[in-house]
């Protein structure tokens, strides 16, 4: 965990950001939830509990800046923004399997874009997002067979 925190601090410094006590606390909070996406509202609530004078805008701006420099990843689940600490600083382009029971995020090592590019000759693809959803091996071993209906994606 210390190496991961040091990497994030180095990225902030390289991008000319000061390491304030608020940014440090935000990094530590994200690290404690490293294997899962966390609702941005929960991040905001935590930070405002730790730093009562901190504004919503400051929390959201820092999360956006962390995303821009590659420290956090963001996605949207049921119209709610969620963030997680970067899985792999050396391979920032990657995809995930997300357990719909426990929320565990597992990095996928392969990108399926070649498959789609072959089907779209002459097209100019400017970006993509790819995630798989289901039940992780640990939840399956614990007897979970299906995801809660509120989490099922179509």
C-alpha positions in Angstrom: 0.0 0.0 0.0 2.9 2.4 0.7 4.3 1.9 -2.8 0.9 2.7 -4.3 0.6 5.8 -2.2 4.1 6.9 -3.1 3.3 6.4 -6.8 0.2 8.6 -6.5 2.1 11.3 -4.6 4.8 11.2 -7.3 2.2 11.6 -10.0 0.7 14.6 -8.2 4.1 16.3 -7.8 5.0 15.6 -11.4 1.8 17.3 -12.5 2.6 20.3 -10.2 -0.1 19.6 -7.5 0.6 20.3 -3.9 0.2 17.4 -1.5 -2.2 19.0 0.9 -3.5 17.1 4.0 -6.9 16.9 2.3 -5.4 15.4 -0.9 -3.4 13.0 1.2 -6.5 11.9 3.2 -8.4 11.5 -0.1 -5.7 9.2 -1.5 -5.6 7.2 1.7 -9.4 6.8 1.7 -9.3 5.6 -2.0 -6.5 3.2 -1.1 -8.6 1.6 1.7 -11.3 0.9 -0.9 -8.8 0.1 -3.7 -10.6 -3.1 -5.0 -14.0 -1.5 -5.3 -15.7 1.5 -6.9 -17.0 3.9 -4.3 -19.9 6.2 -4.9 -18.7 9.8 -5.2 -21.3 10.9 -2.7 -19.7 8.6 -0.1 -16.3 10.0 -0.9 -17.6 13.5 -0.4 -19.4 12.6 2.9 -16.1 11.0 4.2 -14.0 14.0 3.2 -16.5 16.5 4.7 -16.6 14.5 7.9 -12.8 14.6 8.1 -12.6 18.2 7.0 -15.8 20.0 8.0 -14.9 23.2 6.2 -14.2 21.4 2.9 -16.7 22.2 0.1 -18.4 19.8 -2.2 -16.7 21.6 -5.1 -13.3 20.9 -3.7 -13.9 17.2 -3.3 -15.3 16.8 -6.8 -12.5 19.0 -8.3 -9.8 16.9 -6.6 -11.5 13.7 -7.8 -11.6 15.1 -11.4 -8.0 16.2 -11.2 -7.0 12.7 -9.9 -8.8 11.2 -12.8 -7.1 13.5 -15.3 -3.6 12.5 -14.1 -4.5 8.8 -13.9 -4.7 8.3 -10.2 -8.4 7.3 -10.1 -10.8 5.6 -12.5 -14.4 6.7 -12.8 -17.5 5.0 -14.0 -21.2 5.4 -13.7 -23.6 2.9 -12.2 -27.3 3.6 -12.4 -26.6 7.3 -13.1 -24.3 7.6 -10.0 -20.7 8.6 -10.4 -18.2 6.2 -8.8 -14.5 6.3 -8.5 -11.7 3.8 -7.5 -8.0 4.0 -7.1 -6.1 3.2 -10.3 -5.5 -0.6 -10.7 -2.3 -0.4 -12.7 -0.3 2.7 -13.2 1.8 1.0 -15.9 -1.2 -0.1 -18.0 -3.8 2.6 -17.7 -5.8 1.3 -20.6 -7.6 -1.7 -19.2 -11.0 -3.1 -18.5 -12.8 -4.6 -15.5 -15.0 -7.4 -14.3 -17.2 -6.0 -11.5 -19.0 -8.4 -9.1 -22.6 -7.4 -8.8 -22.8 -8.9 -5.3 -19.8 -7.6 -3.4 -18.5 -4.9 -5.8 -15.1 -6.4 -6.2 -13.3 -5.1 -9.3 -10.9 -7.4 -11.2 -8.7 -6.0 -13.9 -8.9 -7.7 -17.3 -5.7 -8.0 -19.2 -7.2 -8.0 -22.7 -8.9 -5.2 -24.7 -11.5 -6.4 -27.2 -11.1 -3.4 -29.6 -9.5 -5.4 -32.4 -12.6 -7.5 -32.6 -14.8 -4.5 -33.0 -12.4 -2.6 -35.4 -12.5 -5.6 -37.7 -16.3 -5.3 -37.9 -16.2 -1.6 -38.6 -13.9 -1.1 -41.6 -13.6 2.6 -42.6 -15.0 3.8 -39.2 -13.0 6.1 -36.9 -13.5 4.9 -33.3 -12.6 7.7 -30.9 -13.0 5.9 -27.6 -14.6 3.0 -25.8 -15.6 1.7 -22.4 -15.8 -2.0 -21.6 -16.8 -3.7 -18.4 -18.1 -7.2 -17.6 -20.6 -7.7 -14.8 -21.5 -10.9 -12.9 -20.7 -12.8 -9.7 -17.0 -13.2 -8.7 -15.5 -16.6 -7.7 -15.5 -15.8 -4.0 -19.2 -14.9 -3.9 -20.0 -17.9 -6.1 -18.1 -20.2 -3.7 -20.1 -18.6 -0.8 -23.3 -19.7 -2.5 -24.3 -16.5 -4.3 -25.8 -17.5 -7.6 -27.3 -14.3 -9.0 -26.8 -10.6 -8.6 -29.4 -8.5 -6.7 -32.0 -7.3 -9.2 -31.1 -3.7 -8.5 -27.7 -4.3 -9.9 -28.5 -6.3 -13.0 -27.3 -4.6 -16.2 -29.2 -4.9 -19.5 
